[in-house]
Amino acid sequence: MSAPASRNISSGSKATTLSEGISRAFQYTSLGEGTDAIPEEEEESSSQLLKRTLSTKIAISTTSSFASRMQYVASKYSPNAIEFRIIGLGSCGSVFEVPGTELALKKGSSSDSLWMDFCLTNTVHNAILDVATVLQMAFPNSALPRTPLCYGFQLADDCDFWTDEMLRRFPSSHREKQPIFQVDRILPVPKPARDALIEYYFDEDMVETAKQDPDNNDCLIRLYLGERESVQQQDSAYDTLRNFPMRLNMMEDLDLEVLEYATQMAIGLATLHWQARVDGMDVEFVLGSSATRGLGKQRGFTGASTKPHKVEPTNFKRRSLHLWMFDFDKATKIEWTEEDVKKKLVPAFLGNDPYYPLPQVDEELWGDFCSTYLKASRVILLEGKATKKVMGLPGLFLDEVLRVTTENEDWDEEENIVFGE
C-alpha cells in the first residue's frame, strides 16, 4: 500500500475541502468563555485542525451527523423504543450505543470478567472524585482524567430484564442472553477531528468513502506515548478510526499537547495506584468527548420549590475532549506493599499497550511523567494520611520500572502478566 499523500502535508498547506466545511460544521470555544465562530475566510490544514480539536482545554460546538442524531433522538423519542447499535468489540464484551442518551451497554459471556469491570470501573470513578479537589489544587493548569460511571448490572438469567422486546433491540447477531451493565458512554472525537484524521492519515482514494463509513463515527484515540511508528507503519495508510492509535511521533508531527497528555496520564495512574488501589492491568487511555459539564456526574434537577420552567436536556452538539481511563476487567486490587509494587504494578505498567512514556523512547518525556506521578502520588497519600513506608512506594515503583527496562532487555511481558481473578 502506498503512503497517503496527506501524511506529508506541511503546516502551511491548505486543505480546501476540509476548510470549507469548518465554518459550516463547528465552532471553538475556550472552556467557560463565549462562543466565537472561526471566520469563514480562514483556512486550516488537516494538521492545524487536529492540533486545535485534539486539545483537552477547549469545547467544540458541532453539527456532525452523530451529534444531530443523538440530539434528535433525545428530544423526539423515548430511549426505550430505540434499537441499540454496536460501537465497540473487546475481549470482555461488546459495547452498544443507547441512542438519545449518554449511556452505553456492555455485554459479554463471562459474568466474572464483566463484574470485575463493573466494580473496578466504579472504584476508579469514585477515587477520581474523592481526590479531585486536592489534585486540581496541585495541578491548576491541567485537566484531570475521567472514568465512566457504571449503573445497573443484570445477569444472563434475569427474566425480568431479558424480555423478547429487550432482545429484539439488539442487532440480530448479538441477541444472546448474557450478563450486561449500563455505563456512561465515552462520546467519539467530534466530526471535524475525525475528518481531519481521515484526510491526513488515509489513502487519498479512500478519504470520501471513509468519511461516509458509519464505523468511523465511533472514533476514540488511543494515546501511545511509549511508542513511535515503525518504518513500515509510516509507509502505510490507516483504514479505520475505531481505536485509532496516535503514536508519539504522530503527536509531535502535529504539534499536539504531548506534555499535557503525559501529565493527565501520570495523574490518572497515581490515582489508580494510591487512591483506588488498582493495578491498572490492561487499562486503556483514550481521547474521547462528553457533553460539556464539570468533572463527575451532573446532579439531576430537583428544584421542586420553584415554579415549573424549562430545563434544558443534554446538549450533544456542545462537547469537550477528555482523557478517559476504562476497561478494568483484567485489573485487580492491590495492597500497599513492596511485593505488590514489584509483582503487580510493574508488570501491569510494562505489559500494557504502550500508553505510558518510556525512558528508551523519550527520556525527557519520561522524566516529566515521573515528576508528575510522584507529585500526584504524594498529594493523594498525604490526603489519606499514609505511613512513611507507604509514602516511599511510588518512588519504588518508578525505580523498578526503570530497572526492568534498562537492565533486563530480555524481559518478557507475556511471562510477567498477572491478570485479576
N, C-alpha and C positions, 0 to 999 in steps of 0.2 A: 504493500500500500504506500502510495506516495505521501510525503509530508504535506499537511494542509498549508496552503499558501498563507493563510491568515496568521499562522504562528510567527511569521516574520514581519508583521506589521510594525512599523516604527511608531514611536509615541506621537509623531507629528502627522501620521497618515489619517485620512478621513475614511469613515465607514458610512457612506452616504445613505444606504438603505437603513442602517441602524439609527443614524442620527435623525432621519426623517420621522422615525417612529417615537423618538424620545419625547418630543414636545407633546405628542398626542397621548402617549401611554402613561406617563407618570410625572410626579413632582418630587423634589427632595425637600426635606426639612431637617434642621438640627433639632434634636430632641428638646421639647419644651418651648420651641420657638414657632413663629408663624410659618405658613407655607408659602414658598416662593417658587413659581414655575421657572424652569430653565428657559431662557429666551430662545425663541424659535430659530434665530439666525445662528445660534451656537451649534457647532458640530463637534462630535467626540469620536475618537477611535474606539474600537472594542476594548482595548486595554485601558484607556482612560475611564470608560464607563464602568468597567469591572473594579477599578480602583475606588470609585465613588460608591458603587452599590454594595460592595462586599465589606463595608465598614460597619462595625457594631456600634457606631456612635451617631448614626443618623436614622431617621424614619423615612419611609418611602410611601407615597400615595400611588397606587397602581390601578389600572383598569384592565388587568390581564383577564384572560378567559377564566382562570381559576377563581380569581377574586370576584369576578362578576357572577359566576355560577354559584359560589358559596353565598354571596350576598343575596342573590335572588331566592335561593332555596331557603335561606334563613328567614326571609321576610314573607315568603308566599306559602311555604308548605310546612307541614309538621314533619320533623325528622323521623317519626315513627312510620311514615309511609314511604320513605326513600330507600332505594336499594344501595347496598354497600359496594364500594369499589376497591379493589385490591391496589395498594400503593407500595407494598414492600414485602420481600421474602427474606427469611433468615433461618438460621439453624434451629432457633427456638420456636418459630412460628411465622404466620403470615399476618400482615397488618392491613386493615381496611379503613378507608375513609368513611365517616358518617357525615354525608353532605349537609351543609347548612349549620354545622356545629363546629366547635373546636375540639371535637373528640375523635379518637380512633379506637379501633378494636384490635386486640392482639389475640390470636387464636392458634393453638398448637396441640400436638399429640401428647406431649409429656406434661402431665399435671405438675410434677415436681419441678421441672425447669421453669414452667410458666409461673408457678407460685413463688419460686425464688426471685424471678424477675420482678414480679408484682411487689413483693415485700421489700426487696433491697432498693428498688426504684423509689419507693416512698420513704425509705430510710434516708436515702441521699437527698431527696427533695426536702424533707424536714430538716436535715442537717444544714443545708444551704440557708434556709430561712432562719434557723437558730443563730447562725453566726454572721448573717448578712450585715447587721449594723456595725459590728466591730471590724469586719473586713472592708466595708465601704469607707470607714474612717481611716483605715490603714492604707487603702488604695483609692483615694478620692478621684483619681483621673482615669480609672479603669472600670469597665462594667464587670459584673460578676456572672460566671457561667450559670446555666439553668439546667434543671432536670424536670421532666414531666411529672405530673401527679397522676397516680393510678386510682381507679374507682372500683366499682363492684366486680367481684370475681365469681364466676359461675362454673360449676363442674359439668362434665360431659353428660352426667345422668340427671341433671336438673330439668325435670319435665316442665316445670312452670316457665322456665326460660326458653328451652328448646322446643318451641311450638312449630307446627308446619309453616305458619306465617313467618316466623323468625328465620327458619331455614331458607325460605324462598327469597329472602332479602340478600343472601349471599350469592356470589357467582356460582354457576352450576357445577364447576369443578371444585368448589370449596363448601359443600353442604354437609360435611360430616359433623356429628355432634362431638364437640371437643371442648376442653377447658378454654375459657375466654375471659378477658378482662377489658375494661374501658380505661383509656389513658388519654391525657392531653395530647392532641396532635401537634407535632412539630411541623408548622406550615412550611411549604417549599420556599426556596430562594425566589424573590419576585421576578416577574417576567423580563424586565429589562436586563437583569443579570443573566438569566437563562439564555436569552437571545444572544447576548454578547459572548457567553461561553461557547455557544454553538458556532458563531462566526469566527471566533479566534482559534478554536481547537479542532473543529471538524473539517473534513474534506469539503472543498467548495461545492462539489456536486451533490453533497448531502445536506447542505445548510437548510434549504427550504423544506425538505422532507422532514428533517429533524425537528424543525420548529413546529411542524404540524403533528408530530408524534405525541399522543397524549401521555405516554410513559415519561417523556421528558419534562412534563409539568411537575412531576414528583421529584424535584431536584433538591437533594441535600448534599452539601460539600464536605467531604472528609478532609480534614486538615492534617497533612502528613509533614510535620515539622522535622521529623527524623529521617527523611529520605529525599534524595534528588532523583529526577528522572534519569533512567539509563539512556545510553545512546540509542538503543532500539526504540524506547518509548518516545524519545524526542523526534525520531524519524517517522513515527506513526501518528495517525489521527485517532481521536477519540470518537466513539459512536453512540454513547448514551450519557445522559445527565444523572441517571439514578446512581446514588452513592459516588458522585464524581470525585476522583482522587486529585486533590490540589497539593502537589508536592512542593517542597521548599523552593526549588529553583523557579517554579512557575509563579509562586508568590512574589519572589524577588523580581522576576521579569516584569510583573505587573505593578511593582512598587506598592504592594498591599501592606497592611499594618501588621507585619510579622511579629514585631515585639509585643504588640497588644494581644495577638493570638496566644503567644507564648506565656504572657502574664496571666491571662484568664485561665489557660490550661494548668498552669502551676497552682493557681488559687484553687481550681477545681480538684486537682489531685490531692492537695493538702487537706481540703475539706473531706474528701473520700477517706483518707487515712486517719485523720486525727479528730474528726467530729463524727462522721458516720461509722468509722471503724470498719471499712470495707476495703478489700484488697484491690478492687478495680480490674480483676481479670477480664479481658476481652471487652472492656467498656469502649464505646465509640464516642469520639468528639467530632461534632459536625457543626457547620454553619447552617442555620435554618431560621425562619422568621416566626413571628407571632403577631396577632393583632396587638397594637400598641397598648401597653398598660405597665404598671410598675412590677417589680420583682414579686413573684409569688402569685397566689390565686386572688383574683378580684372578689371582694365580698359582694354577695347578692344585695340588691336594693331592698331596704326594709323600712322605708320612711312612712310607716302606716299613720303617723300622726299628722302628716301633711295632706293637703288636698290632692286628689288624683291629678296626675300630669304625665306628660310623655316621658318615657325612659328609653333612651336610645339602645338598640341592640348592638351586638358586637359588630364592629366595622372591619370587615375583611379586606377593604381596599386601602386601609392605612396600616402599615406593618413596619416592624422594626426587626433588625437582624440580631441574632444572639449566637453565642457558642453554647451548644447543648451537650450534655453527657447523658447517655442512655444505654440500654442493653446490659442488664446485670444478671442474666440467667446463669452465667458461668462464674460469677463472683462469689465470694464467701466473706463472712465476718472474721475479724482478726482480734487478737489480744495485743495489748501494748507491751510486747516482749521482744527481745533481740532475736529470738528464734523465729517469730512470725515475720519480723522485718526481713530476715535473710531467706526464709523458706516460702513466704507468701508474697510480700510486697515486691521484692526484687524480681522474681520470675514473672509476676503479673505485669510489671513495667516492661521488661525486656521481651516478654513473649507476646505482647500485644502487636497490633498493626503499628506502623511507625508514626504514631501521632506525636510523641514527645520528642523534643530536641535531644540530640545525642552529641557527645564531645567529638567523635570522629567525623561527624557530618558538618557541624558548625560550632566551633569551640566557644566563640563569643556568645552565640545564642544560648548554648548550654549553660554558660556562666550566668546569664541573665535569668534563665529559667530556674536555676538552683537558688539564686539570691531571692527571687520571689517566693519560691516554695518554702525556703527556710523562714522568711519573714511571715508568711501566711500561717505556717505551722506554729510558729511561736505565738502569734496572736491568738490562735484557736486554743492552744494548750494552756496559755496563761488565763484565758477566759474560763477554761474548765478546771483551773487550779491543779494542774498536773504536777507530779513529783519531779524532782530534779533529774532522776534517772530517765523518766519518760521524756523530759524536755530534750534529751540527747538523742532520741531515736530518729527524728527526721534527718539529722546530720549523718547518723549511721547508715540510714537508707541510701542517701546520695553517695556516701563513700563506697558502699557495697556495689552500687550500680557502676560507679567509675572503675572499681577494681575488676569487676567481671568483664566489662567491655574493653579494658586496656590490657589486662593480664591473661585472660582466658580467651584467646582468639578462637579456640575450638569449642566454645560454649554452645550447646545445642538447646535452643529454646523449646523444642518439642519434648526433650527429656526432662525439662525442669518445670513444665506447666503442671499446676495442681488445680484442677477445676473444683468449684464448690460442690459439695454433696448435699 
